Amino acid sequence: MTVSSQVKGTLASLKGIEATLQTLSLQAEAMEQRDRFHQASLKTKTVITQIEKRVSEIEKQEPQYQGN
């Protein structure tokens, strides 16, 4: 497994985690729980953005990994 595929797999996992956190935020009964899930979702989104930038860098440096 290449580094590129590992990074992209991690990115896909993080997007799933973010979606789950958003769902939990909407379903939580207590306001404090909603806020915590929402904050976790926002932090996860920040990490996703950083990893997406890294994927772009990898693809620029190693064109054979584009779209994989």
Secondary structure as the mmCIF struct_conf table of DSSP 4:
data_model
#
loop_
_struct_conf.conf_type_id
_struct_conf.id
_struct_conf.beg_label_comp_id
_struct_conf.beg_label_asym_id
_struct_conf.beg_label_seq_id
_struct_conf.end_label_comp_id
_struct_conf.end_label_asym_id
_struct_conf.end_label_seq_id
HELX_RH_AL_P HELX_RH_AL_P1 VAL A 3 GLN A 27
BEND BEND1 GLU A 29 ALA A 30
HELX_RH_AL_P HELX_RH_AL_P2 MET A 31 GLN A 61
HELX_RH_3T_P HELX_RH_3T_P1 PRO A 63 TYR A 65
TURN_TY1_P TURN_TY1_P1 GLN A 66 GLY A 67
#
